Amino acid sequence: MAAEEAPRIVHVDPTPPRFPLVTNLVRLLRVHQWVKNLLVFTPVLAAHAMRDPRSVRAAILAFVAFSLCASGIYIVNDIYDLEADRHHSQKRRRPLAAGDVSVPVAVVVAVPLVATGAAISWALSPQVFRLIGFYVTLSLAYSYVLKELALVDVLTLAGLYTLRVLVGGAAARIELSPWLLAFSMFLFISLAIVKRVSELRDVRDKRQEGMRRRGYSAADLEVLSIVGVAAGQMAVLVLALYIQSENVVHLYRRPDVLWLLCVVMFYWIARVWLKLYRGEMNQDPVVYALRDGGSYAAGLSALVIAYIASR
C-alpha cells in the first residue's frame, strides 16, 4: 500500500487587513454622513425653485463643498478623539481607532478635502465661503471645547445642522424664511439630544457614572429626554404657526392640506424617541433614519402632501 501523502502546510498571514484601502478611506470620510448635507437643498425645495437650473446647480456645488469640508473635519476629530474612540463600544471600529488607517495617511487625506471644499465654496460666493468657514471653525471648537459643556454641545450641533440650510440659501441666492430657521433649529436640537440620550443610556446600562469628555452624567438622562421631546414638538408647533401665516398663500394653492405635515412630523419625531427608548436606534439618528422604513414612509408622505398642496 502506498505511503500516505503528508499534508501540505499552508502559511496564513496572522494579521490580514480587515478592509481594503479604498473601503477604509470611504469609512474614514464617513460618506454615509453626507446625507446630512442634503439639507443644503432645503431652501431650493421650500422656495419651489427646483425648476431653476442655476439654483439647483448652485445647491449641488454647495453640497459637494460641504461634504468635502465635513469629511475633512471628521478626520481631524477622529485623530483628536483617537484614544477615547478606542475605548468606545462602537467608535472603536472606526478606521483610525481600529488601526486600519494610520494618522499620517489621514492627515494627507484631510488637508486636500478641506482645501478643495473651500475653493468650491469661494467660487460660489464669498458668503458661502464665510459660512462654510464658520462651520469648520465651529466644528473644531466643538471637538476641542464645546462638546464637554452640557447643553452647549447640543445647541452647537443644532447650529451645525442649521448652517447647512444657510449655506444652501446663500448658494442658491434664496432669502430664508424665519419660520424655516426656527423650525430647523428646534428639530435639530431634538435630534442632537437623541444622540446624547442614546449615549447616556449606554453609560447607565454599563453602570458608569458619566461620559468620557462629556458634561453629562447618567442622572441627567430623564431631564435631557424631556428637553429633547419638547424641542421636537416645538418644531411641530412652529410648522403649525407657519401654515397659518401669510407666507404660505404665496407658495401653496391649497395650504389647508399642509396641516397633514404636522401629523407626519409629530409621528416621525415621536417614533424616533420611541425607538430610542426601546433600544432599537443607533446612536446617530441620521444613520438610523437611513435604515428605517418608517422614516422613508414619513419623508415620502411629506413630499406628497407638499406636492398636493402646491397644485
Buried (B, 14 or more C-beta within 10 A) or exposed (E): EEEEEEEEEEEEEEEEEEBEEEEBBBBBBBEEBBEBBBBBBBBBEBBEBEEBEEBBEBBBBBBBBBBBBBBBBBBBBBBBBBEBBBEBEEBEEBBBBBEBBEEEBBEEBBEEBBEBBBEBBBEBBEBBBBBBBBBBEBBBEBBEEBBBBEBBBBBBBBBBBBBBBBBBBBBBBBEBBEBBBBBBBBBBBBBBBBBBBBBBBBBBEEEEEBBBEBBBBBEBBEEBBEBBBEBBBBBBBBBBEBBEEEBBEEBBEEBEBBBBBBEBBBBBBBBBBEBBEEEEBBBBBBBBBBEBEEBEEBEEBBEEBBEBBBE
